[in-house]
Amino acid sequence: MTSGTSTAMEERIEVAAPAAEAFDAVADVHRMARRSPECFATLVLRRRNGRPADFIGFNRHGLHVWFSSCHVRVADPGREFMFDVFAFGFPVARWGYRFKPTAGGTEVTEYCIDKRTTGANVLGRIFIGKAHNNNRADVNRHGMRESLRRLKSELESGR
């Protein structure tokens, strides 16, 4: 049962880098902490074909700190990287990136589908606060824009 807060959104940016390079940067989940306004660390639990299959994301917003369990569902080099996020077994979100070659490099699309159930919403209020949880769509959209901006900077500066 969902709580009625389910939203899907996406943001795009063009980067001056090949799709394979953009994919590699995103699929290296340890680098997520460089780009995300919320994620400050990741711990890879299991790999498949040399890439993360399961990982834990450690997040913070203000004084609130929480972790989430992430399961990679798609790792198609140069095309798509997608993972599902869970909190204590409750579905939270599906995050993903699609890569489309362009004349100037690659269009990177970050997308998010909110999959929180009532249980996940209750946990969210406890761990990240009522106000932050109530405007999750706005927080996610801001985070996506910032993450993509940082990805572009990282790829185009050669870091």
N, C-alpha and C positions, 0 to 999 in steps of 0.2 A: 504494500500500500504506500503510495506516495503522499506527500503532504500538500500537494498543489503548488509547490514552489519551483517545480522543475522548469528549467530554462535551458535553451541552447543558444550559443553565441559563437561568433568567430571574428577574428581580426587578421589582417594581412599586412605584409610588408615585403618590399622587394629588396633583395640583398645582392651585392656584386660578388657572388660566389657560385660555384657549380652546385647543383642539387645534392650530389653525393657528399660534398663538404658540409653543406647545411644540415643534412641528415645526420652525419657523423657527430656534429656538434650537439645536436638535440638528443641523439640516442646515447651519448655519454652522459648518463644521469648525474654523475658527480659534478658536472659543470652547471647543472640546474641552479645551484645555490648562487652562482655568479649573476644569473639573470633574473631570478624570481624575487619579487619584493617580499614574499612570505617564506619560501623554503630557504633554510640556512645550511642544511646538510642532507646527504643521502647515504644510505648503507645498502649496498647490493647484497642480496641474500642468495640469489641463484642466477646462473647464466645459462643461456642457450645459444649455441653457435657463436660464442665469444661475446655476446651482447647481454645486457641485463634482462632477466626474465621476471624477477621479483625483487622489489626493493622497498625500503622504508624511507619516507620523506619526513624530515623534521622541520616543523614550521613555527613561525611566531608572528604575532601581531600585537604590538604594544607589550603588555606584561603577560599576555597569554601565549603559552607554548603547547604544541600538540604534535603528534606523529600520525602518520597514515601509512597503511599497507598498500603497495602499488603492484599491479600485475600487468606486465606488458602483453598486449593482445595482438599488436601488429608491429613488425619491425621489417619493413620492406625498403631496403637501402635506396635512397634517392627519391622515394615516392611517399612513404608514410611511416610515422611512428606514433603509436597510440597505446595508452595504458588506462586501466580502471583503478580507481582509488576507493579504499574501504577504511572505515574506522570501527574497530572492534567487531568486524564482520558485517557491518552495515554498509551498503553501497553509498558512496558519496558523489562521485563524479566520474566522467570519462573525459580524459584530456588527450589531445592529439595534435599532430602537425602533418600537414600535407605540403609537398614540394613540387612546384611546377616550373620547369625551365622557361626562361624568358630571354629576350634578346640581350638584356643587360645582366643576366645572372639567373636568379631564382626567386619566384614568388613563394614566400613561406606563409601558410595559413595556419594559425593556431586556433583550435576549437575546443570548446568545453560543453559538455552536457551535464547538467546538474541532475543527479540521480538519488538525491537524499530522500530517505524514507522518514517517517515520523521519528523513529529511533535515532537516526543520524542527526536530525534537527535538534533533538533533546541534547545529544552529546555535544553538538556544536554550540549550543547556548552555554553549556557548562564549561567547555574548553576554550572557546574563543569569544564568548560574551554575547549578550542578547543583541546589542546594537550592530555589532559586526556581522552576526549571523543573519540579521534581518535584511541587510543590504548586500548580501553575498553576490548577487549579480553585478552590482556596481563595483564591488571590490575585485571580482574576477575580471571584469572588462578592463579596469585600470591596470591590474596585474599583467594581463595579456599584452596590452599596449607597451608597458614598460619592459616586459620580458623580450618582446620582439625588437624593440629599440636597442636593448642591450645585446641581443643576438646579432643584429646588423652591425653594431659597433665592433663586437668581438670578431666576426668574420671578415669585416672590411679592414680591420687594423692588423690582421694576420696573427692574432693571439690564439 
